[in-house]
Every structure is written in structure tokens, then in C-alpha cells.
Amino acid sequence: MTVHTHTRTGHSACPHDCPSTCALDVELVDGSTIGRIHGARDNSYTVGVICAKVARYAERIHHPQRLLKPLVRSGPKGTGQWKEASWEAALDLVAGKFQAAEQEFGSEAVWPYQYAGTMGLVQRDGIHRLRHAKKYSNQFDSICTNPAWTGFVMGTGYLAGPDPREMAKSDCIVIWGTNPVSTQVNVMTHATRARKERGARIVAIDIYENGTIKQADMGLVLRPGSDGALACAVMHVLFRDGYADRQYLAQYTDDPGGLENHLKDKTPQWASAITGLGVGEIVDFAKLIGETKRTYFRLGYGFTRGRNGAVNMHAVTSIAAVTGAWRYEGGGAFHSNSGVFKLDKSVIEGTRHFDPRVRFLDQSQIGRVLTGDSDALQGGPPVTAMLVQNTNPANVAPEQRLVCKGLAREDLFVCVHEQFMTDTALMADVVLPATMFLEHDDVYRGGGHQFIIAGPKLVDPPEGPRQNHFVIEELAQRLGVAHLPEFGHDPRTLIDGMLKKRGLGTYQDLIDGRWADIQPEFAEAHFLNGFGHRDKKFHFRPDWANTPAPGKPPKSMGILGPVAALPEFPDHIETIETTDADHPFRLATSPANAFLNSTFSETPGSLKRQSRPELIINPADAADLAIADGATVEIGNPRGELVLHARLFDGVKRGVLIAEGIWPNSAHIRGEGINVLTGADQIAPYGGAAFHDNRVWLRPA
């Protein structure tokens, strides 16, 4: 191990797609080399703790296979045949192809495609500035947050909640549908502090016995898509056994009498048949939270990534209103603080040039878009040119076979701006090398907390990589829109303008202070002044079609998914892919401990922890099919099939299969990844992708 004796410390924020957005202390060896990364001890949310994959970020930023030069395809798509090019020549080629696409089919034939490979507001969102200026096709962001945010806001009317640091002041922390031991380590920091200092109980609810359930005092393993049933049965017990806070319900909720009447037949016995939990487990959980007023519900994304995901989130959020937990410090329900930041990104995104007549294409349906589905194309022209930044759709998007078929089109030009040769980059016509977060200026905000954190450039990149902002500005010049006032600014100037509008000073002020804490006051965060709906009430009866929510599709897209199936009150609905004779198993594609989506799958430290793609199977199911531990198995549905290695584990229920992590397609035996099996049909009411909701067959390979 190399020991650096003359390092200095720089300060930044983790840029990856994780609600923790950890404040970081970075060992700087010299102007271009980093050592270990540590969590910032003086940040009251990070409190010195970060995940192992970011701690060893030197493996990634100094990786020998990092992309360093622009590449232009010189052979058939996907064969890895390239020739090096100058930045000028590569950008000229990209601009020329965009202009040709526009001339043939109109500006909507060009689709800038991006997501959350970096969460920096300049480097992530600047692509929209070019999109709007050129009237290129818009992107409807649907791949991650929509069902969760929609379900939460249907109840609360606002995407915020109790200060996440209050978990440390709780008497019971319910971690529902997220595995923070692997994906949000700071949640466990504050929860375990409450257990140590207050004797708090930690409850974890998920679809298999993951690392968080193993550390919990009470772990509930239920069937995928059945969270709404559990929530309803819990509320049934709360009303039945006198735990409902009727004074709170009368003051703060819209129809507590209607809810109580609706729940009369939602008994623990009813929910047991749906969830696979024992009646006693359900009752004991309900009694625990009923007797523990200071209960903090920390709600994740995982249990919303099914076709009934928004309904599940609304039902679970409703529990805190029945108990009145919002009243108390260390109580209430929290999913994301994304509503509190209120940063004006209009210049960064060029929203002044937004044209509502330009179509929106569903990000999750990229496979359908690229293979000419007229509905996915909104009746418009084909997509014949793309710029891809901050995402890897050939690997992470649903309906992978359609995605790869579309990317293989010879009449489709794709430029990918990336750090490594991902599955998507391999299918591109031009690949541009990208900087990493320590090599450019940006600013970050964390949905899992309330900090805006500075991320200044700390080291120089290798010769070759350029930041996202550079690519957008250079293309703007070549495409004739650089004269617009939103262009021509460096990242610091853009950040300055945004922060000043928020009353937070300059970017340098933020760098000097390292972060800004904008947590609302207690009464606002706990909705004691009323919830976010016009009537100031928590809504047990959501208006599924009309409630304003982050991520609501534009009017041109309409309401998405089977809205008629959505319930009047919290409930369980069977819009999921239920099993049948031909597909007797339910598959969920859960996050891995050592990866973050498709990121970190190239670093040695991560690969030591996870050596190959595996399918987690209950031993009794495996015995029925004569499948041995470590054997190869084939799994499939009408969308496709692939081969994995079996891992037998009794912490998953019978009939449920778990595939952890988004491995590169090439890591699988047949060269196709897990998202061959996932669907892109939209979750009601406002869209989203049902990654954890797949019926499949299973057999020995």
C-alpha cells in the first residue's frame, strides 16, 4: 500500500446518484493525484462516514482504462474499432451530424440524452441549455424518482420532511424499501446513534434479508409489490387498537373517517396472504409504532419501482399521519428534501428558450424510441442523432434488447461523452473523454439531507478529458446558438448567479464555508403549519390525475399508466406483474453493495467484493429445480432471457429472485445484462420504470 506523507486536504462533495451527497475531505498528493477520500467530520449529516467505494476513489480517477482521447468509430458498431481524433475534429463531426439530422427530419430528430452520472447542477443540467436553444427533443425523466416522489406528494403536497438528522433523536426508525448499509450509509449512522444513545428500535422492511435487515432489531421480509397491503394492515391495527391520534387526524388530515372505514377489512390476516408475512409480525410492528410516538419513517425508492409503486409510497406515508408522528422531533415520514432547495437553474438550463410544442420522449422508453415505436416517438420524426452524457442506457435502461437494437442502427449517429468505455460508448460513433468531479467546478445538493455543497476543482485532469460544460459550449458555437446570453459563461459564473438569486452569496463564499444548511424550521419541516395542498391537509384521498408533483409529465404526454386502477384511499392494487403458470417467479434487480448503478463496476476494490453476476434463489426453490449453489441458471420472460450463476440464500422468500447490481453486459455469460428482463411500460399516474417488478421463469442452464 502506498503511503502519502506530504498530502494536503481539499473539500468537495460526492457527485454520484445517491441521496447522501456526502461532504468530502480529499487527500491531495499533488496537482493531479489524489489519495484516500474521507467523509467530512464537521458536516452534521455526513459526520465523517462515507461508503467504501467512494473512499477508494483514487482507483477510479487514476484507472489505467480511463478514456483519455476522442475516438471515432472505424468499424462496425459495437466492435470496438476506433481511430483517435482531435477534439476539434470530433466536435466538428458531431455538429455536422446534428445539422444533417435537423435538415432531413427537423430539430426533434436530435435527442440529447442524459441523467445522473454526476449530480452537479452545471455539469449534469447544462445539456438542457443546448436542447432548448436548438429545439431538440425534450427528455421526460422517468427512470428513477417519479413513482416515489408522486406517491409521497399525493399525501403531503410537498417533497420535504423532518430533518434527516432527527433520526438520531428518534425512539424508532423504520427503514422502508431502501438498503442504506449498501446505498446510504449515513442513514445507518444516525439510526445506530439513536439506538446507542436512546435505546431506539430499528425496523427494516424489504424484499430480502439484505445488510440493513441484518443490522435491524426487527426485520420484515415481504413479497415484492405488497408494501401497500402491509401499510393498510398496520393502519387497520392502529385504528382498531386505539393507537390512532384522533386529535391530529381531525386537525391535519382530509378524511380520517373515510380512511378508517376503508381499512376495516384490511386486516393482518388479509395482508399476510398478500405479503407473505406472519400475522404476528404485522401486529407486532403495528404495536411498536403505535406505542412509539417518536417514530421516524425513512422511505426509500426500492419499494416504488413496481407498477403499483406510487400507490405503495402513498400508503406507507399515510401511516405517520394516522399515528400523528409528525408532531414530534424524531418523528414523521421522510423520503427526500428535494423540494427545499429552490435553486434557480434557468440560465444553466436555458429555460427561457423552452418551447412546449417540442415533444418529450420518455427516457425509460429509449428502446422503443430508437426502434421506431410511433407512440414512444409521440407521432413525430425518428431520432437520428444523439448526445449522451452522464448515463449508460445500453446497460441501465429497461428493455435492453430494444435499446441495443436501436443503438445499432446505421442511420443513427450517437456521440457519448464518458469516463470509461461503457456498453453505450461501445455502440457510439464518437466517444469523447470526460473529466471526473474533482477535475471541474460544480455545486451539489442532497435529496437525503438539506445541504448545498461546494465541489470546486481540486486536481487537474489528465491530458485529453474535458468537462461536460466544455462540450455543450463548443457545440453551441458550431451549431449557431452561442450568441444567446445563456452561453459563454464559465461554471463559476453560472453558479454565482444561481446562488445569488437564492441569497447564498457567491460560489467563493460557498467554497469558503464548504456548504450551506437550508433546513426549514421545525414547524415547516413537520407540516405543523399545514401540509402542502391548498387545504393544508394530508390527503388520504389523493387526486391521482391532477395533483402537482415533481416529475409530472407535460400536458402533451397526458397521464401515464393505468390511472383507472388507482384507489380512492391507501390500498394494495394488483397492477404488478403477478406470477402465472409460465412465469412462476418474481424478479427484482436490487442495488449492489459495491456498485452504484453501472458505476464502480470497473474498480478493483468493487470487483473484489462482487466477483460475478449472480441470482439469489431460495434453497427450497432451487431444490425443486435441481439447482446447486454456484450452478448456471437460465432466467427469462417475453422480453428476453439470460444466464447467471445461482446463489442459494434462505433470506429471500420462495418464489422471489434477486439479482444484485447492474453489471456490464459483457460480464454476463451471453453478453447481455439484467435489464433484458425489465419492462418500460409506464407506472401510473406520472410515469416511471418498474425495475423491481418482473415475472420470470427459471431453469438450470
Buried (B, 14 or more C-beta within 10 A) or exposed (E): EEEBEEBEEBBBBBBBBBBBBBBBBBBBBEEBBBBEBBBBEEBBBBBBBBBEBBBBBBBBBEBEEBBEBBBBBEEEBBEEEBEEBEBEEBBBBBBEBBBBBBEEBBBBBBBBBBBBBBBBBBBBBBBBBBBBBBBBBBBBBBBBBBBBBBBBBBBBBBBBBBBBBBBBBBBBBBBBBBBBBBBBBBBBBBBBBBBEEBEBBBBBBBBBBBBBBEBBEBBBBBBBBBBBBBBBBBBBBBBBEEBBBBEBBEBBBBBBEBBBEBBEEBBBEBBBEBBBBEBEBBBBBBBBBBEBBBBBBBBBBBBBBBBBBBBBBBBBBBBBBBBBBBBBBBBBBBBBBBBBBEBBBBBBBBBEBBEEEBBBBBBBBBBBBBBEBEEBBBEBBBBBBBBBBBBBBBBBBBBBBBBBEBBBBEEBBBBBBBBBBBBBBBBBBBBBBBBBBBBBBBBBBBBBBBBBBBBBBBBEBBEBBBBBBBBBBBBBBBBEBBEBEBBEBEBBBBBBBBBBBBEBBBBBBBBEEBBBBBBBEEEBBBBBEBBBBEEBBBBBBBEBBEBEBBBBBEEEBEBBBBEEBBBEBBBBBEBBBEBEEEBEBBBBBBBBBBBBBBBBBBBEBBBEEBEEBBBBBBBEBBEEEEBEEEBBBBBBBEBBBBBBBBBBBEBBBBBBBBBBBBBBBEBBBBEBBBBBBBBBBBBBBBBBBBBBBBBBBBEEB
